[in-house]
């Protein structure tokens, strides 16, 4: 395993593995025994960066979520896991009542919600401090200054370490960070967005925003990351939920761009040269790019996890990377 540092403040920054494990379906669609086996294997391989949310996975049983955090809490206690494992969680998108969703009834990002939801996450996870806490989705009903101050209060109290944002417009991230900097408060340092080798159309109207998909990495966010190298990008759904390799999981129309066939061909070519799988090449491309990302991978079996873990040691040559980067 390899590692990198996220965050800049010596009091809150952490060293984490360059491959993060997503626990979205642990405790719901993925049963407890399988979830434990995957988590154990990840830690055995040197993994130290686990991702969850307070609303995972409300859609499985029509509830409000919390199952993933609860399972991680049980696993931590059963294994004696301490501060050596960094667990990131999110708030803001938990449905306020069973049978609703983050689209029509989200908890939001008021100072009151931030405090109360963070406390419940700490209880479910069984930790004194949340290592990394994200604002999961935007809440434009609350003044941004209130959200910034609400998160900063928890950092000052020591119950939260690093702050992050996911599925936010780049201008909203920058505005929040500017407000924090002007007030001398901690701001977002980790950004979690969807990124893979195949670009997706972020201009298509989405459930979250009629102006397009705010959760995908587009030109604005890439440009922002180049200008702010202290920020960390965590790339969720890098393997497109199996669509690179499984015929029963065709690509979403959002990836139906003229370049897609050529880029898929380039992936297969490099995979053949490296004796690796297509999925491993995608992860290696993200890990070693000009703007390196931390891939956030899910797994429903230990075998799936092992495939992703092997990508950490896959070194693409300059020629292979150029082939991948220049194919459009």
Secondary structure, DSSP 8 states (H G I E B T S, - for coil): --EEEE-S-TTT-EEEESEEEE-TTBTTTB-HHHHHHHHHHHHHTT--EEE--TTTTHHHHTS---HHHHHHHHHHHHHT--TTSEEEEEES--BSSTT--TTTSB----HHHHHHHHHHHHHHHT-SSEEEEEE-S--TTS-HHHHHHHHHHHHHHTSEEEEEEES--HHHHHHHHHHHHHTT-----EEEEE--SS---TTS--SS-TT--TTB--HHHHHHHHH-TTSEEEEESTTGGGTTT-TTS---GGG--TTHHHHHHHHHHHHHHHT--HHHHHHHHHHTSTT--EEEE--SSHHHHHHHHHGGG----HHHHHHHHT--
